[in-house]
């Protein structure tokens, strides 16, 4: 018989920062399209009347029509949750893997206190 810790470990939800970052980007894109915020600093740019351009998982996406764009985002989010789809998970983890530390930027140094 398993002890309490082993029982608990079987049901602990594992965090995947890359997957969480992908889903957050997908949500930002979905909200921008739904609220028609498709210019300026928005993650979505509108080309012409109905061609939506955005970047997701380091891939440039260009799709015609609001409904098609929203459907694509919904499908991608659903597939991202599929743990058996190792190819998609690998692509997401490659695109949203561990952040690289930024090198020191040139400029003025702070005075020591």
Secondary structure, 3 states (H helix, E strand, C coil): CCCHHHHHHCCCCCCCHHHHHHHHHHHHHHHHHHCCCCCCCCCEEEECCCEEEEEECCEEEEEECHHHHHHHHHHHHHHHCCCCCHHHHHHHHHHCCCCCCCCCCCCCCCCCC
